[in-house]
Amino acid sequence: MLNELAHFSLNIALGFAVLGTIIPLLGASLRRSSWMQLASVFATLQFLLVAFAFGVLTLAFVASDFSLRLVVLNSHTLKPMIYKIAGVWGNHEGSLLLWVLILTFFAACAALFGRRLPQSLLARVLGVQSAITTAFLAFVLLTSNPFTRVAFPPFNGQGLNPLLQDPGLAFHPPFLYLGYVGLSITFSFAIAALLEGKVDSAWGRWVRPWTLAAWIFLTIGIGLGSWWAYYELGWGGFWFWDPVENASFMPWLISAALLHSAIVVEKRDTLKAWTILLAILAFGFSLIGTFIVRSGVLTSVHAFANDPERGVFILMILAVFFGGALLLFALRAKAMDSKGIFAPVSRESALIANNLLLAISCFVVFVGTVWPLVAELLMDRKLSVGPPFFDLAFTPFMVALAVILPIGSTLPWKRARQAHVTRLWPVALLCLAVVGLVWAMQTGRSLIGPIGVGLGVWLVMGVVIELYQRCGRGAGKARRLLRLPLADWGKAIAHAGLGITILGVAGITAWQVEDIRVLEIGQSAEVAGYTVTLEAVEDRRGPNYLTTMSDVALSQQGKLIAMLHPERRYYPVAKMPTTEAGIDSGLWRDVYVVVGEAQPEGGYAVRSFIKPLANWIWTGAIIMALGGFLSLFDRRYRMAAGAPRDLGREAAAQ
């Protein structure tokens, strides 16, 4: 009964989404206050109905209700509870319902926290958001119904994909979707501004918290996905330039550019058209990522679906919203005249350079991701674009971005003098000295490591210099530092987090040591000053899998450091193996061990890696997200711009 009610609630939500699109947009055009006020009501009702449906689906997974086809295909009675819950979104239908839930959640939040917005702008924002909800609810109900019944329920299910049965990946999709779908609100703000024909500094202040929230969630989601791939797949890397990884990375790059561009709109009343375009592109790339993951046009370790019909539906949504938004932008861009004037050397110019580098980087990733598809369609050739292309084409732009960030952060608005540009020369000399020192210590290896370390130090020290300058001169520096707005602290911490991540990437890329050999039980191998000893290999049983677990002793100079337990798991229900690495993590390095299958001539294949600064990659991502959260709680963004609206006076005027 609950399942039928949940399905019915989605149909009712679709009806409210249609009404929430038509009535508020018409009300804003006709200046009918009572119609515009209904936008918040429709947005709240949509969220409550979709939340009820999602709650019922979650209950079905928790209770192992095998009368639902989705539960049969993605759950099993022996699964731990956390993976029963993760099974809700560990598939196409459930993840799409989660997408719609988050979509309506952001609309409800905009209705709740946007009360100080001009009534017509809020009505248009919620109207556009309801239009997006209409499209995705139709997608759910017509092609991806999560409440489809089975005629004869089985006693047990087929289980969740073993690769997804991991704590890191259990939380990875919700955070990623909060980022993906959060960009829909910035898109709605952009379309509302185009419909109103007005973009000003207040609009820039309103749109920044939503963009910041989406960027934070994307950062956390991407970090969790990278961490999962590092320790779960057994390949030992932190980023593989997989199409699905790229699908989340592209919106992250564009939303980072949008954040910086919105600052210019807010502070200097310029870059209006460019900021609107970035808001459209950010959500557009989210839709492109959805198409990549769910259409089956590109293969990936963690794609959700391989259904061309669903891909066509998503392509239609992409064409309507992304194509329609670009057309509207082309028609109304002239109305977005910028009034601000600034010199070539100024903070505005640095932010423009930042935007261009991020946008070009995103374009490079996009080309590398879709080029195999284009080549197959147009030239009937099977091509593969791998890490060598991305590393060569993407890295120079990130290097340039890292160089510019500290300089731009210390420049004044409108016009900078030579003293402002040269004030970082001590930091520049320090970084050059660090590059030289690392180059001398590494004895003949590539420049990737020294340059990466230098850039990381440059970013972190640039933050220190910026904060020192903000303290001013004279006594009371510490007091002035503590009184800085949270947004300034957040920006500094986020930039420092990026520097730490760059340090980690440089370390693991340039100085990783790999050793592959066959070891008998009791044999040892020397790897970069560490001794790896294979002590035992035993067959064991997990809650819903069989495992061959190895006991590996890690020691240095005869002293035991850790016991590692790499595994090779086999899931009988899914008939699928997985690899679990044994990792000893430390501040300066990870020791990463994978034990393979028994060899015909005896012994086991043992792969050992020494990964310098590996944890700095994800520590930097956490610090970036923390910086974003601090900025999000800045008083300027907690309080909407402008005074509360007098609805009675507005109604009387109409």
Salt bridges, closest charged atoms under 4 A:
GLU4 OE2 - ARG149 NE 3.03
GLU93 OE2 - ARG310 NH2 2.72
GLU196 OE2 - ARG124 NH1 2.81
ASP200 OD2 - LYS198 NZ 3.63
GLU266 OE2 - ARG205 NE 2.99
GLU266 OE1 - ARG208 NH1 3.14
ASP269 OD1 - LYS272 NZ 3.31
ASP307 OD2 - ARG310 NE 3.46
GLU348 OE2 - ARG268 NE 2.68
GLU376 OE2 - LYS382 NZ 3.04
GLU466 OE2 - LYS491 NZ 2.56
ASP488 OD2 - ARG470 NH2 2.73
GLU514 OE2 - ARG607 NH2 3.86
ASP515 OD1 - ARG517 NH2 2.81
GLU538 OE1 - ARG540 NH2 3.05
ASP551 OD2 - ARG540 NH2 3.91
ASP551 OD1 - HIS565 ND1 2.83
GLU567 OE1 - ARG569 NE 3.22
GLU580 OE2 - ARG569 NH1 3.79
ASP584 OD2 - ARG589 NH2 2.76
ASP634 OD1 - ARG636 NE 3.14
ASP646 OD2 - ARG649 NE 3.67
GLU650 OE1 - ARG645 NH1 3.96
